[in-house]
C-alpha cells in the first residue's frame, strides 16, 4: 500500500508456480488512512481477500505475504487472519542486497 512490489520479485522469491493476489491503494503513500472508516474498509477487504484465496486454493496452501504497508495495516492484517479459518502464512521481509527473506511461518 505504501509501495508496489513487482510480480517478478515475488516469483524470484517463491518460484514460478504461484498465484499472485494483491491488495493496494491509490495513491500508494504514507498517511493513506485518515479516518477510522478507512481502517474498517481495509479490514473488510483483507477478510474478503483471505476468504477468496481460501475458496480458490483451499486450506492446504501456504500464503506468502510480501508486505509494503504501514504498521497499522500489518497489525490489522494479523488481527483479521484466523489460523483455523484461513491458510497458513509465511511473511517475507526485504533485506538490502539480498532480496526477500522468509520469516517463521504462522499456522
Backbone as CSV, one residue per row, in Angstrom:
resi,resn,N_x,N_y,N_z,CA_x,CA_y,CA_z,C_x,C_y,C_z
1,UNK,0.808,-1.186,0.000,0.000,0.000,0.000,0.854,1.254,0.000
2,UNK,2.041,1.172,0.580,2.914,2.333,0.504,3.885,2.210,-0.656
3,UNK,3.976,1.004,-1.210,4.886,0.777,-2.320,4.447,-0.480,-3.063
4,UNK,4.612,-0.456,-4.376,4.270,-1.636,-5.170,5.424,-2.628,-5.134
5,UNK,5.090,-3.909,-5.173,6.089,-4.965,-5.276,5.854,-5.647,-6.613
6,UNK,6.841,-5.570,-7.495,6.707,-6.134,-8.842,6.547,-7.651,-8.768
7,UNK,5.706,-8.185,-9.641,5.439,-9.629,-9.670,6.715,-10.446,-9.828
8,UNK,7.682,-9.951,-10.626,8.906,-10.725,-10.838,9.709,-10.886,-9.546
9,UNK,9.609,-9.941,-8.626,10.280,-10.074,-7.335,9.634,-11.170,-6.496
10,UNK,8.328,-11.305,-6.605,7.616,-12.375,-5.898,8.014,-13.725,-6.488
11,UNK,8.010,-13.821,-7.813,8.384,-15.061,-8.489,9.823,-15.450,-8.129
12,UNK,10.721,-14.472,-8.074,12.105,-14.756,-7.688,12.178,-15.350,-6.279
13,UNK,11.285,-14.932,-5.409,11.321,-15.390,-4.016,10.650,-16.741,-3.813
14,UNK,9.565,-17.020,-4.553,8.794,-18.246,-4.278,8.728,-19.215,-5.447
15,UNK,9.190,-18.828,-6.620,9.147,-19.706,-7.775,8.015,-19.376,-8.726
16,UNK,8.004,-20.073,-9.861,7.040,-19.792,-10.928,5.637,-20.310,-10.663
17,UNK,5.499,-21.336,-9.841,4.196,-21.927,-9.565,3.506,-21.124,-8.471
18,UNK,2.978,-19.965,-8.868,2.438,-19.027,-7.889,1.204,-18.330,-8.451
19,UNK,0.272,-18.048,-7.595,-0.884,-17.220,-7.926,-0.748,-15.949,-7.104
20,UNK,-0.630,-14.821,-7.768,-0.373,-13.563,-7.060,-1.681,-12.807,-6.847
21,UNK,-1.954,-12.501,-5.594,-3.099,-11.695,-5.188,-2.546,-10.423,-4.558
22,UNK,-3.199,-9.311,-4.808,-2.672,-8.041,-4.322,-3.780,-7.191,-3.727
23,UNK,-3.468,-6.566,-2.612,-4.323,-5.534,-2.030,-3.518,-4.248,-2.119
24,UNK,-4.072,-3.247,-2.760,-3.325,-1.997,-2.905,-4.269,-0.806,-2.801
25,UNK,-3.681,0.351,-2.663,-4.444,1.587,-2.586,-3.948,2.548,-3.652
26,UNK,-4.778,3.485,-3.955,-4.381,4.570,-4.845,-4.748,5.868,-4.148
27,UNK,-3.824,6.731,-3.892,-2.402,6.617,-4.219,-1.694,5.707,-3.223
28,UNK,-0.503,5.268,-3.604,0.321,4.469,-2.702,1.273,5.425,-1.990
29,UNK,0.922,5.746,-0.756,1.744,6.682,0.011,1.478,6.493,1.495
30,UNK,2.371,7.031,2.296,2.181,7.019,3.740,1.035,7.974,4.089
31,UNK,0.347,7.717,5.169,-0.725,8.594,5.603,-2.025,8.393,4.846
32,UNK,-2.175,7.240,4.183,-3.378,6.986,3.385,-4.613,6.806,4.272
33,UNK,-4.402,6.345,5.508,-5.515,6.166,6.443,-5.697,7.437,7.251
34,UNK,-6.827,8.078,7.033,-7.076,9.345,7.695,-8.232,9.264,8.686
35,UNK,-9.087,8.237,8.545,-10.269,8.101,9.396,-10.433,6.645,9.829
36,UNK,-11.148,6.422,10.908,-11.414,5.055,11.367,-12.137,4.240,10.306
37,UNK,-12.976,4.890,9.504,-13.691,4.184,8.440,-12.728,3.610,7.407
38,UNK,-11.618,4.282,7.162,-10.609,3.780,6.217,-10.061,2.446,6.702
39,UNK,-9.768,2.359,7.981,-9.240,1.130,8.549,-10.295,0.024,8.542
40,UNK,-11.541,0.372,8.779,-12.627,-0.611,8.722,-12.768,-1.184,7.316
41,UNK,-12.665,-0.328,6.303,-12.735,-0.799,4.915,-11.548,-1.714,4.597
42,UNK,-10.364,-1.342,5.053,-9.179,-2.181,4.836,-9.381,-3.551,5.470
43,UNK,-9.860,-3.575,6.695,-10.104,-4.828,7.402,-11.077,-5.708,6.624
44,UNK,-12.146,-5.125,6.088,-13.133,-5.875,5.307,-12.516,-6.417,4.021
45,UNK,-11.658,-5.634,3.388,-11.001,-6.072,2.152,-10.058,-7.237,2.439
46,UNK,-9.288,-7.150,3.515,-8.372,-8.240,3.874,-9.165,-9.507,4.161
47,UNK,-10.223,-9.396,4.958,-11.038,-10.571,5.301,-11.622,-11.200,4.040
48,UNK,-12.158,-10.386,3.167,-12.746,-10.864,1.918,-11.687,-11.526,1.022
49,UNK,-10.508,-10.921,0.939,-9.441,-11.474,0.103,-8.963,-12.811,0.642
50,UNK,-8.771,-12.917,1.949,-8.364,-14.193,2.538,-9.410,-15.277,2.274
51,UNK,-10.686,-14.922,2.366,-11.749,-15.891,2.078,-11.749,-16.298,0.605
52,UNK,-11.535,-15.341,-0.290,-11.482,-15.651,-1.723,-10.309,-16.575,-2.048
53,UNK,-9.163,-16.308,-1.439,-7.994,-17.167,-1.663,-8.282,-18.577,-1.165
54,UNK,-8.868,-18.682,0.013,-9.208,-19.998,0.570,-10.188,-20.722,-0.347
55,UNK,-11.177,-20.027,-0.861,-12.153,-20.650,-1.754,-11.525,-21.080,-3.076
56,UNK,-10.569,-20.312,-3.569,-9.931,-20.622,-4.849,-8.863,-21.713,-4.726
57,UNK,-8.148,-21.750,-3.607,-6.977,-22.625,-3.496,-7.051,-23.646,-2.361
58,UNK,-8.031,-23.520,-1.490,-8.172,-24.454,-0.375,-7.330,-24.068,0.829
59,UNK,-7.518,-24.824,1.912,-6.813,-24.546,3.159,-5.390,-25.098,3.162
60,UNK,-5.059,-25.980,2.213,-3.757,-26.631,2.213,-2.620,-25.790,1.668
61,UNK,-2.906,-24.612,1.175,-1.840,-23.766,0.626,-1.197,-22.948,1.740
62,UNK,-0.021,-22.459,1.471,0.662,-21.538,2.388,0.712,-20.192,1.677
63,UNK,0.220,-19.163,2.346,0.230,-17.821,1.776,1.570,-17.151,2.063
64,UNK,2.252,-16.749,1.013,3.489,-15.984,1.158,3.113,-14.513,1.085
65,UNK,3.320,-13.801,2.169,2.921,-12.403,2.271,4.150,-11.521,2.077
66,UNK,4.023,-10.535,1.188,5.084,-9.577,0.902,4.558,-8.190,1.245
67,UNK,4.639,-7.805,2.514,4.012,-6.546,2.930,4.853,-5.315,2.596
68,UNK,4.203,-4.330,2.053,4.780,-2.997,1.876,3.699,-2.046,2.355
69,UNK,3.479,-2.087,3.663,2.334,-1.402,4.255,2.746,-0.629,5.505
70,UNK,1.922,0.336,5.891,2.141,0.985,7.182,1.954,-0.030,8.315
71,UNK,2.587,0.218,9.439,2.496,-0.689,10.585,1.040,-0.942,10.961
72,UNK,0.218,0.069,10.911,-1.199,-0.073,11.240,-1.859,-1.162,10.390
73,UNK,-1.529,-1.205,9.113,-2.099,-2.217,8.219,-1.577,-3.610,8.566
74,UNK,-0.301,-3.712,8.866,0.265,-5.009,9.234,-0.415,-5.558,10.480
75,UNK,-0.660,-4.703,11.451,-1.337,-5.127,12.675,-2.756,-5.583,12.361
76,UNK,-3.472,-4.820,11.576,-4.853,-5.187,11.233,-4.905,-6.469,10.421
77,UNK,-3.950,-6.663,9.524,-3.892,-7.894,8.744,-3.766,-9.087,9.696
78,UNK,-2.873,-8.967,10.666,-2.691,-10.027,11.645,-3.914,-10.261,12.505
79,UNK,-4.661,-9.226,12.775,-5.884,-9.368,13.570,-6.999,-10.038,12.773
80,UNK,-7.035,-9.809,11.474,-8.079,-10.395,10.625,-7.803,-11.869,10.345
81,UNK,-6.531,-12.213,10.124,-6.173,-13.594,9.786,-6.501,-14.518,10.951
82,UNK,-7.207,-15.601,10.662,-7.601,-16.586,11.665,-6.981,-17.933,11.307
83,UNK,-6.132,-18.497,12.158,-5.415,-19.724,11.813,-6.317,-20.924,11.532
84,UNK,-7.498,-20.968,12.106,-8.400,-22.101,11.863,-9.323,-21.857,10.671
85,UNK,-9.378,-20.618,10.204,-10.290,-20.283,9.112,-9.587,-19.927,7.808
86,UNK,-8.285,-19.634,7.880,-7.537,-19.206,6.700,-6.275,-20.053,6.545
87,UNK,-5.745,-20.137,5.318,-4.491,-20.870,5.096,-3.346,-20.290,5.931
88,UNK,-2.320,-21.110,6.139,-1.139,-20.692,6.903,-0.416,-19.543,6.193
89,UNK,0.280,-18.729,6.991,1.003,-17.574,6.462,2.507,-17.751,6.576
90,UNK,3.202,-17.171,5.604,4.657,-17.033,5.651,4.942,-15.586,5.263
91,UNK,5.560,-14.841,6.150,5.822,-13.425,5.918,7.234,-13.265,5.370
92,UNK,7.383,-12.505,4.293,8.699,-12.226,3.722,9.065,-10.777,3.990
93,UNK,10.331,-10.562,4.277,10.822,-9.232,4.581,11.950,-8.895,3.610
94,UNK,11.969,-7.661,3.147,13.008,-7.199,2.235,14.293,-6.940,2.998
95,UNK,15.397,-7.524,2.538,16.705,-7.305,3.150,17.618,-6.689,2.087
96,UNK,18.229,-5.565,2.414,19.092,-4.863,1.457,20.177,-5.783,0.928
97,UNK,20.327,-5.806,-0.387,21.368,-6.570,-1.034,21.086,-8.064,-1.152
98,UNK,20.032,-8.537,-0.501,19.714,-9.966,-0.521,18.383,-10.229,-1.217
99,UNK,17.420,-9.388,-0.992,16.071,-9.602,-1.503,15.150,-10.025,-0.372
100,UNK,14.094,-10.744,-0.704,13.123,-11.150,0.309,13.631,-12.344,1.095
101,UNK,13.440,-12.301,2.393,13.784,-13.398,3.295,12.506,-13.799,4.020
102,UNK,12.201,-15.097,4.013,11.006,-15.578,4.698,11.234,-15.623,6.191
103,UNK,10.214,-15.199,6.919,10.227,-15.261,8.382,9.494,-16.514,8.823
104,UNK,9.595,-16.886,10.088,8.900,-18.081,10.565,7.415,-18.057,10.185
105,UNK,6.890,-19.238,9.873,5.513,-19.369,9.425,4.535,-19.326,10.587
106,UNK,3.314,-18.953,10.255,2.218,-18.943,11.212,1.169,-19.915,10.737
107,UNK,0.805,-20.876,11.552,-0.218,-21.866,11.166,-1.476,-21.624,11.932
